[in-house]
Each structure stands twice: as C-alpha cells, then as structure tokens.
Amino acid sequence: MSALGALSPTRPSRLPGILTALAVVAGVGYRLGLLAYAATPTNSDEATMGLAALHIARGEGFPVWFYGQQYMGALEAYLAAPVFTLAGGPSLLGLRLPTLALYVLFLLLAWRLTLRLTGDRWFGLLVVALLALGSDRIIKNQLIAGGGYPEMNAAGMALAVLAVDLAIGRPGWRLARWAVWGFLAGLMLWVDPLVLPYVVATGAVLVAFCHRELRGAAGALLGAAAVLGAAPLLLYSLVHGRNPLDAVLAASGANAAAGWADRLHGGLLLGPALGMGFCAPGQCATWQLWWALALPLLLAVAAATAWHTLCRAPAIPTDPATPAAGGPGGAAEVPARLAAAMRLALVLAAIGTLGGYTVSSSAGLTPVESSRYLSCLLISLPALLWPVWTVARHGLRQSAGDRRSVGRTLARSAALALLAATLGTAGHATWRAAETAPATQAAEARHAELVSTLRQLGVRHVRAGYWTCNRLTFATAEQVVCAVVDDTLRPGFDRYPAYRREVDSAAAPAWVAPAGSPLANVLDERLRAAPGSLDLVTIDGWQIYLPRT
C-alpha cells in the first residue's frame, strides 16, 4: 500500500466542506436574486425603516425606536444609512443589503455552532442546507427591513458560539469575546425582546462553566458592554420615564381578548409550521402541519438526550485559563458535557419562545402574520435535529447479527424519513415562495408607474391609506409626502407626524388609492356627488384624485 493510501483513511473528506460551501452560495444566491429582481414584497412598515435610515444619512434625526412606537430599536436604519450615503440616495435594495449580510452571518455562525456542538461535518451540511432554503415567511423575516427579525437570528447564533468558545477556554481575545457577548446581549434588549430566551439560555451556560472568571474583570467588562449595547433603551427610559416593556406587551395583544382554543391552535399548530418555513405563502395545507406534531417530540427527545449526556459526561475544569485540546483544523474540541449543556440551553430557549408566543393574544388573533415571532426557533435547529441525525447515521453501523437490529433498523428508518420529510417540506415551501416572484415583480412595476405618474403630474402632497403612504414617500425620497387617512377619509395613523403637518399645510393635496379598494370607492362616491370637484387619473392598479383649484 502506498503512503498516500495509508494516510487517506485518517484524512477527513473534503466533500462535506465543498457541499456546505455550495449550499451557502445557493442560499445567498437565492436571496440575492430575489432582491435584485424585486421579487420580495415590501410594505409601508419597511418603508418607515427606510425613511428613518434616510433621516440618519442626512443628519436630520437619530431615532431610538421604530417610528410611531416606543419599542423595537431602529438598528436596521443605522445599518442602512451608510449604504444610502455611499449609493447617493435611498433605495429598497440599499435598505436590504444589510439584512442580506446579516443572513450570511447567521448561516456561517449556524455552521460553526453545529460543528462546535457535534463535530459532524455532514450534519453541519444538513443544517446549512435547511437554512439555505427559504419559504415566504422565512424570506420576509430575513430580508425585509421591518424591524428586529433579520438581526435576531444572527445575534442569537453569535451569542451561542461565543458562549461555547468562552466556556472551553478558547485562547486569544478572551476579554474581547466577553465584551462582544455583553454588547450583543444589551443590543438585543434594545432591538427586540423576542430573542431574550436565547440571551438568558446562553448566558446560563456561561455562568455554569465560567462563574470563576465572571467574578473578575471578565464579568465587569461583560456588564459594561451590556449597558453600552442597551444604552439607547436605558437613556430613553431615564429621560422619558417610560418602560418599553409596557409597549411590547400592548403590541403583543396582552390587552386583547383571544380564546385559549385559538391561542393553542395558532401557537402550537399553525405558528411553528409557518414560522419555521414549512408552509406556502400565507397559508398551511393540512399535510404541512405535520411539523407542528413533530416539534414537541423533537423538543422532548433533544432535551432528554442532552440531559442524559450532561449527567453522564465527566465534569470539565471551569478554569478558562486552561484551554481544551486542539481538534481538527486547530479548533478547540468541545467537551461532551459542554456541548450537551448548550444543546439543552437551545432547546429550553425554543420552549420558552414557543410558550411565550402561545400565551400571547397574537397567536389567537393573527396567527398567520404573527408567526414571525417564532423566527428565533431556527437558532435551535442544530439541537433539535441532532438526536434524529444520530439515530439515522449510527443505525447504519449496527451489526446484522445484533438481536436488536430490527428495532434499530426501524428507528433508523423513522429518523431518515423525518429528515427527508423536513428537507422535502421546506423545499416545497421554498418552491411555492419562488412561484410568487412574478406577481410581486408586477406589483412593484405598478407601484413604480404610480411614482412616475405623480412626478409627471407635479404632485407633491397626497393623502392615502396606511399601507400606501410611507411606501410612496420612501420610493420618492420624500419628493412626495403623504398623510394617512382611513377608509372614511378621516386622519389615520401617521408614524412620522411631520408628514401630516406638511400635507395639512399644502394648498390642494391629491388622493391616492389602490383601484377597487374601500378608499377608492369612497372617493368615487364623492366624485359622483360633486362632479367636477376632482380629476381622476387611472393607471394600472391605482387611482389618483386631483383636486381642481
């Protein structure tokens, strides 16, 4: 046997790494294509974040919160503002480039965390492949700059990776890692509290394995960095004397009525399948709800196996000054006890997220749209699927003469079927989402025609519905300013009150309404009651009403 042949069995295969890289490229390429061809729908809420970014880029304002509310930090606006400056102006693509970068970071951190916790590069490929797919709900969560969702998953993964690296005593830049962990934890407290279960869970792992180090400079630095990250929230609360948690509870529907049957249906049946990317746009077929039935079982098995390993694995030193031995590629090996603790933490965070959503009224009142509140569950995917993967892969190694081989074969078959169903269902949902691209592009083209027509008509001020106003103002870079009205022509909810003041002071604002909408019907009725009071301009999908002066 040649020397090369003798060495080959001990040399790890490069195939899983190559396939993982291809999966990353496919996932990023899919999302980049959707952005480049305007195939992901936008709305006025995203435009509101874009307007905040525009104001930051111009130095006209530095908002703490998403305009019009007292919660959900405007981090995405601060990330997009430099892009607008470099590009010479605002655009939807410029607004979303930072969210795409956050997705890339999330994907790479998910791969890194999976390898840290399992050491199995084929399993890392599976996790990355699943996260490269993207249903309608997943794509909206990851790419639309509507506040909170694109950055939460990246931050949650980063907190878990940092916690593992700190707990194993990974050498180099330790104080910097402590500072980054604290800063991210504080930052997420400002941005969106939905990720707090993961902050608490990964923090508990740090306390359990690094409690001695936390008593010294590391703990002080972590605390200071956390205060710095949460500074916008803390300063706002001190200056205005308001508790953002009250606003969060009100927004979640805590004061609204919803029956427990509806909450359980939305929180445990519909929400998980939608929120984790297994459903078609805006709906779940009955067969796609199988994931909601499998999820509790996966949570229970993942928690039980992690706890079993945690109890049986030998204790590891809690002195971070003694790093673990180097593994393949120079990476420190993660002791089984630590890996089990982090997997258990991720499972408990998922349970906390799912439970918090289920008890909220949003799960019962708006389960389809509010399923985005479960987007953080993707952080727990490596922990959820690891026991299934272990059964599927280790089952192949059982001896044919083993008297329990039949049971193990059945278990392996069930595990393989579950993994295949997971990939297949997520792939089908991705395909259904891609099918909506032409309709979304057509809608964007109609909106672009609306913007062009208003500019040709010289319209500077308009009144329109909530879902039209800020989108129109952002698309024109504030060349057209819009004030919100409801379907009875009364003033509506203006997230940026300065726009209403400007429109109210204008001589003759126009009206804009989607064709066939209740607002358009009311304006048509006014036109019939007072012929000659308005000039109607109709374009594809839109109606513009120009007051005669």
C-alpha positions in Angstrom: 0.0 0.0 0.0 1.3 3.5 -0.9 2.0 6.1 1.7 -0.9 8.1 0.3 -3.2 5.1 0.7 -2.1 4.5 4.2 -2.8 8.1 5.2 -6.1 8.5 3.4 -8.4 6.8 5.9 -7.3 9.2 8.6 -7.6 12.3 6.5 -11.1 13.9 6.7 -13.0 14.0 3.5 -13.3 17.4 1.8 -16.6 16.6 0.3 -18.9 17.8 3.1 -17.0 21.1 3.2 -17.3 21.6 -0.5 -21.0 20.8 -0.4 -21.6 23.1 2.5 -19.9 25.9 0.6 -22.2 25.2 -2.3 -25.2 25.3 0.0 -24.1 28.6 1.4 -23.7 30.0 -2.1 -27.1 28.7 -3.2 -28.8 30.2 -0.1 -27.2 33.6 -0.6 -27.7 33.5 -4.3 -31.4 32.7 -4.0 -31.9 35.7 -1.7 -29.7 38.0 -3.7 -31.7 37.1 -6.8 -34.9 37.9 -5.0 -33.5 41.3 -4.0 -32.0 42.1 -7.4 -35.3 41.4 -9.2 -37.6 43.0 -6.6 -39.2 39.6 -6.0 -39.7 40.1 -2.3 -42.7 42.2 -1.4 -42.2 45.4 0.5 -44.7 47.5 2.6 -45.1 50.8 4.4 -43.6 49.4 7.6 -40.3 48.6 5.8 -40.5 52.0 4.1 -40.8 53.5 7.5 -37.4 52.0 8.5 -36.0 53.2 5.2 -37.2 56.8 5.9 -35.5 56.6 9.3 -32.3 55.5 7.5 -32.7 58.4 5.1 -33.0 60.9 8.0 -30.0 59.4 9.7 -28.0 59.6 6.5 -28.9 63.3 6.1 -28.3 64.0 9.7 -31.9 65.1 10.2 -32.7 62.7 13.0 -31.4 59.8 15.1 -34.4 57.8 16.2 -34.2 55.4 19.1 -37.3 53.4 18.2 -39.1 52.4 15.0 -41.1 55.5 14.1 -44.5 55.7 15.7 -43.9 53.4 18.7 -41.8 53.1 21.9 -40.3 49.7 21.3 -38.2 47.8 18.7 -34.9 49.7 18.2 -34.1 51.2 14.9 -30.9 49.3 14.3 -31.7 48.4 10.7 -32.0 52.1 9.9 -28.5 52.8 11.3 -27.1 49.9 9.3 -28.7 51.1 6.1 -27.8 54.8 6.5 -24.2 54.3 5.4 -25.4 52.4 2.3 -27.7 55.2 1.3 -24.8 57.7 1.8 -22.4 55.7 -0.4 -25.1 55.0 -3.0 -26.0 58.7 -3.2 -29.6 58.1 -2.1 -32.2 55.7 -0.7 -33.4 52.5 -2.4 -35.1 49.3 -1.5 -32.0 47.3 -2.4 -29.8 49.5 -0.3 -32.1 49.1 2.6 -32.0 45.3 2.3 -28.3 44.8 1.7 -27.5 44.9 5.4 -30.2 42.3 6.1 -28.7 40.1 3.4 -25.3 40.4 5.2 -27.0 39.5 8.5 -28.4 36.4 6.8 -24.9 35.4 5.6 -23.5 35.9 9.1 -26.4 33.8 10.5 -25.7 31.0 8.1 -21.9 30.9 8.8 -22.5 31.0 12.5 -25.0 28.2 12.3 -22.4 26.1 10.6 -19.8 27.0 13.1 -22.1 26.3 16.1 -23.2 22.9 14.6 -19.5 21.8 14.3 -18.7 23.0 17.7 -21.6 21.1 19.3 -21.4 17.9 17.2 -18.1 17.7 15.4 -20.1 16.1 12.4 -19.5 18.0 9.2 -22.2 16.0 7.3 -24.7 17.2 9.9 -23.3 20.7 9.5 -24.1 20.3 5.8 -27.7 19.3 6.6 -28.2 22.3 8.9 -26.8 24.7 6.4 -28.9 23.2 3.6 -32.1 23.6 5.6 -31.2 27.2 6.4 -30.4 27.9 2.8 -34.0 27.1 1.9 -36.5 29.9 2.3 -40.3 29.9 2.4 -42.3 33.1 2.0 -42.3 33.7 5.8 -38.6 32.9 6.2 -37.6 35.2 3.4 -39.7 38.0 4.8 -38.2 37.6 8.2 -34.6 37.5 6.9 -34.7 40.2 4.2 -37.4 42.7 4.9 -36.1 45.6 7.0 -39.2 45.9 9.1 -37.5 45.9 12.4 -35.8 43.2 14.6 -36.1 40.0 12.7 -33.1 39.9 10.4 -30.7 40.7 13.2 -32.1 38.5 15.9 -31.1 35.1 14.5 -27.6 36.3 13.7 -27.2 37.7 17.2 -28.6 34.6 18.8 -26.2 32.3 16.9 -23.3 34.6 17.8 -24.2 34.5 21.5 -24.2 30.7 21.4 -20.9 30.5 19.5 -19.2 33.0 21.8 -20.5 31.2 24.9 -19.1 27.9 23.7 -15.7 29.4 22.8 -15.5 31.1 26.2 -16.6 28.0 28.1 -13.9 25.8 26.5 -11.3 28.4 27.3 -10.5 29.2 23.7 -7.3 31.3 23.8 -6.8 34.7 22.4 -9.0 37.8 22.6 -10.9 36.5 25.6 -11.7 39.9 27.0 -12.9 41.0 23.6 -15.2 37.9 23.4 -16.7 38.8 26.8 -17.2 42.4 25.6 -18.9 41.3 22.4 -21.2 38.8 24.2 -22.3 41.5 26.6 -22.7 44.1 23.9 -24.8 41.8 21.8 -27.0 40.9 24.8 -27.6 44.5 25.6 -28.2 45.4 22.0 -30.8 42.8 21.5 -32.6 44.0 24.6 -33.0 47.3 22.8 -33.7 45.9 19.3 -36.3 43.2 20.1 -37.0 41.2 23.3 -38.1 38.2 21.3 -34.6 36.9 21.4 -34.3 37.2 25.1 -34.9 33.5 25.8 -31.6 32.8 23.9 -29.8 35.5 25.7 -30.8 34.0 29.0 -30.1 30.4 27.9 -26.7 31.1 26.5 -25.9 33.3 29.5 -26.8 30.5 31.8 -24.2 28.3 30.1 -21.6 31.0 30.6 -22.4 31.2 34.3 -22.3 27.5 34.8 -18.9 27.0 33.1 -17.2 30.3 33.6 -18.5 31.5 37.0 -15.0 32.0 38.4 -13.9 34.1 35.5 -17.1 36.2 35.7 -16.2 37.3 39.3 -13.2 39.3 37.9 -12.5 41.6 35.0 -14.5 39.5 32.5 -17.7 40.0 34.5 -17.2 43.7 34.9 -16.4 44.1 31.2 -19.4 42.0 30.2 -21.7 44.1 32.3 -20.3 47.4 31.0 -20.6 46.2 27.4 -24.2 45.1 28.0 -25.1 48.6 29.4 -23.4 50.1 26.3 -25.5 47.9 23.9 -28.7 48.7 25.7 -27.8 52.4 26.1 -30.5 53.7 23.7 -33.2 51.9 25.7 -31.8 52.9 29.1 -31.4 56.5 28.2 -34.8 56.8 26.7 -36.4 55.2 29.8 -34.5 57.5 32.1 -35.3 60.7 30.1 -38.9 59.9 29.4 -39.8 57.8 32.4 -41.4 55.1 30.3 -41.0 51.4 30.4 -40.6 49.9 26.8 -41.8 46.6 28.2 -45.3 48.0 28.6 -45.3 48.9 24.9 -44.1 45.5 23.9 -46.9 43.8 26.0 -49.5 46.1 24.4 -48.2 45.3 20.9 -48.3 41.6 21.6 -52.0 41.7 22.3 -51.7 41.3 26.0 -54.7 43.6 26.4 -56.8 42.0 23.7 -59.2 39.1 24.1 -58.4 35.8 22.4 -59.8 32.4 23.4 -57.4 29.7 24.5 -58.5 27.4 21.8 -57.5 30.0 19.2 -54.2 30.6 21.0 -53.3 26.9 21.2 -54.2 26.5 17.5 -52.1 29.5 16.4 -49.3 28.9 18.9 -48.8 25.2 18.7 -50.3 24.1 15.4 -50.1 26.8 12.8 -47.3 29.0 14.2 -44.4 26.5 14.2 -45.1 25.3 10.7 -45.4 28.8 9.3 -42.6 30.4 11.4 -40.0 27.7 10.7 -40.5 27.7 7.0 -42.7 24.7 6.1 -45.8 26.4 4.6 -46.8 28.1 1.4 -47.2 31.9 1.3 -49.8 33.0 3.9 -51.3 29.5 4.5 -50.6 26.0 5.6 -52.0 22.9 3.9 -53.1 20.2 6.3 -50.2 17.9 5.3 -47.7 20.7 6.0 -48.9 20.8 9.6 -47.0 17.6 10.4 -44.1 19.6 11.6 -46.3 21.1 14.4 -46.9 17.5 15.6 -43.2 16.5 15.3 -41.8 19.6 17.0 -42.9 18.7 20.6 -41.5 15.2 20.1 -38.2 16.7 18.8 -38.0 19.1 21.8 -38.6 16.3 24.3 -36.1 13.9 22.7 -33.5 16.7 22.3 -33.9 17.8 25.9 -33.8 14.2 27.2 -30.7 13.2 25.3 -28.9 16.4 26.2 -29.8 16.0 29.9 -28.6 12.3 29.8 -25.3 13.3 28.3 -24.9 16.2 30.7 -25.5 13.9 33.7 -23.2 11.1 32.5 -20.3 13.0 30.9 -17.3 13.7 33.1 -17.0 17.1 34.6 -14.7 19.6 32.9 -12.5 22.2 34.5 -14.1 25.6 34.9 -10.8 27.4 34.8 -10.8 29.2 31.4 -7.1 29.7 31.6 -6.6 26.1 30.6 -8.0 25.7 27.0 -9.3 22.4 25.6 -7.1 20.4 23.3 -7.0 21.3 19.7 -9.2 19.4 17.3 -9.2 19.2 13.5 -8.1 22.3 11.8 -6.8 23.8 15.1 -10.2 24.3 16.6 -10.6 23.6 20.3 -12.6 20.4 20.9 -15.8 20.9 22.8 -16.2 18.5 25.8 -19.4 16.4 25.6 -20.7 18.0 28.8 -20.5 21.5 27.5 -21.9 20.5 24.1 -24.9 18.8 25.9 -25.4 21.9 28.1 -25.6 24.2 25.1 -27.9 21.9 23.2 -30.1 21.8 26.3 -30.0 25.6 26.6 -31.1 25.9 22.9 -34.0 23.5 23.5 -35.1 25.4 26.6 -34.9 28.7 24.8 -37.1 27.2 22.0 -39.6 26.0 24.5 -39.6 29.5 26.1 -40.1 31.2 22.8 -42.9 28.8 21.8 -44.6 29.1 25.2 -44.4 32.9 25.3 -46.0 33.1 21.8 -48.7 30.7 22.6 -49.9 32.5 25.7 -50.0 35.8 23.8 -53.2 37.0 22.2 -51.4 37.4 18.9 -51.3 33.7 18.5 -55.1 33.6 18.6 -55.9 36.8 16.8 -53.4 37.0 13.9 -51.6 33.6 13.8 -50.5 33.8 10.1 -48.8 37.2 10.3 -47.6 36.9 13.9 -45.9 33.6 13.2 -42.9 35.8 12.5 -42.5 36.0 16.3 -41.2 32.4 16.2 -38.3 33.2 13.8 -35.8 32.6 16.6 -36.6 28.9 16.7 -34.2 28.4 13.7 -31.4 29.1 16.2 -32.3 25.8 17.9 -32.3 23.7 14.7 -28.9 22.0 15.3 -30.0 20.9 18.8 -33.4 19.8 17.6 -32.2 17.6 14.8 -29.0 16.2 16.3 -30.7 13.2 18.1 -32.5 12.3 14.8 -29.3 12.6 12.8 -27.5 10.4 15.4 -30.1 7.7 15.1 -30.1 7.9 11.3 -26.4 7.7 10.9 -25.4 5.3 13.7 -28.1 2.9 12.7 -26.2 2.2 9.6 -23.3 0.8 11.7 -25.3 -1.8 13.5 -24.3 -5.4 13.1 -26.7 -7.6 11.2 -26.4 -10.3 13.9 -27.5 -7.9 16.6 -30.7 -9.3 18.2 -32.0 -5.8 18.5 -31.1 -5.0 14.9 -34.8 -5.0 13.8 -35.7 -2.3 16.3 -32.7 -0.3 15.4 -33.4 -0.6 11.7 -37.0 0.7 12.3 -35.6 3.6 14.4 -33.1 4.4 11.7 -35.8 4.3 9.0 -38.1 6.6 11.0 -35.2 9.0 11.6 -34.3 9.0 7.9 -37.9 9.6 7.0 -38.2 12.5 9.4 -35.1 14.1 8.0 -36.2 13.6 4.4 -39.7 15.0 5.2 -38.1 18.0 6.8 -36.0 18.8 3.8 -38.8 17.9 1.4 -41.4 20.1 3.1 -39.0 23.0 3.4 -38.0 22.6 -0.2 -41.6 22.6 -1.3 -42.4 25.7 0.7 -39.3 27.4 -1.0 -40.6 26.4 -4.4 -44.1 27.8 -3.6 -42.4 31.1 -2.4 -40.4 31.4 -5.6 -43.6 31.0 -7.7 -44.9 34.3 -6.3 -42.0 36.2 -7.7 -43.6 37.2 -11.0 -46.7 38.6 -9.2 -44.5 40.5 -6.8 -42.5 42.0 -9.6 -45.7 43.0 -11.4 -46.9 44.8 -8.2 -43.6 46.6 -7.9 -43.8 47.7 -11.6 -47.3 49.1 -10.9 -46.0 51.0 -7.9 -43.1 52.3 -10.0 -45.6 53.6 -12.5 -47.6 55.3 -9.8 -44.4 57.1 -8.6 -43.6 58.1 -12.2 -47.1 59.4 -12.8 -47.2 61.5 -9.7 -43.9 63.1 -10.6 -45.1 63.8 -14.1 -48.2 65.4 -12.7 -46.1 67.5 -10.3 -47.9 66.2 -7.3 -46.0 67.0 -4.1 -48.5 66.2 -1.3 -51.1 63.3 -1.1 -53.4 61.6 1.3 -53.6 57.8 1.2 -54.1 54.7 3.2 -51.6 53.4 5.8 -50.1 50.7 3.5 -49.6 53.3 0.7 -48.3 56.4 2.4 -44.8 55.7 3.7 -44.0 53.4 0.9 -44.8 56.2 -1.5 -42.8 58.7 0.5 -39.8 56.4 0.7 -39.9 55.5 -3.0 -39.8 59.2 -3.9 -37.1 60.0 -1.3 -39.7 62.4 0.3 -40.3 64.3 -3.0 -43.9 63.2 -2.5 -45.1 63.5 1.1 -48.1 61.5 2.3 -50.5 61.8 5.2 -52.5 58.7 6.3 -56.3 58.6 6.1 -58.7 55.7 6.9 -61.4 54.4 4.6 -63.8 57.2 5.7 -61.3 59.9 4.8 -60.5 60.7 8.4 -57.0 61.1 9.6 -55.2 57.8 10.2 -52.0 56.6 12.0 -49.0 58.7 10.8 -45.8 57.1 12.1 -44.0 60.3 11.3 -46.2 63.2 12.3 -44.2 65.8 10.4 -45.6 64.4 7.2 -49.2 65.2 8.2 -48.3 68.7 9.2 -46.7 69.3 5.9 -49.7 67.8 3.9 -52.2 69.7 6.0 -50.5 73.0 5.2 -50.4 72.3 1.5 -52.9 74.1 -0.8 -54.5 71.1 -2.6 -53.2 67.6 -1.7 -54.1 64.8 -4.0 -55.6 61.5 -3.1 -54.1 58.1 -4.0 -55.9 54.8 -3.6 -55.5 51.2 -4.9 -58.0 50.5 -7.6 -61.1 48.8 -6.2 -60.2 49.5 -2.6 -62.7 50.8 0.0 -60.9 54.1 0.0 -61.2 54.3 -3.8 -64.9 53.5 -3.6 -65.4 56.4 -1.1 -63.6 58.8 -3.3 -65.6 57.7 -6.3 -68.7 58.3 -4.3 -67.5 61.8 -3.6 -66.7 62.4 -7.3 -70.3 61.3 -8.2 -71.8 63.5 -5.6 -69.8 66.6 -6.7 -68.9 66.2 -10.4 -66.0 68.4 -11.3 -64.5 68.6 -7.8 -61.8 66.0 -8.6 -59.9 65.0 -11.7 -59.5 61.2 -11.8 -56.3 59.7 -13.2 -56.3 56.0 -13.6 -53.3 53.8 -14.1 -52.8 50.1 -13.7 -53.7 49.2 -10.2 -54.0 52.7 -8.9 -56.3 55.8 -8.9 -55.2 59.3 -8.4 -57.7 62.0 -7.5 -56.5 65.6 -8.2 -58.5 68.5 -6.6 -59.5 71.2 -9.0 -58.2 74.6 -8.0 
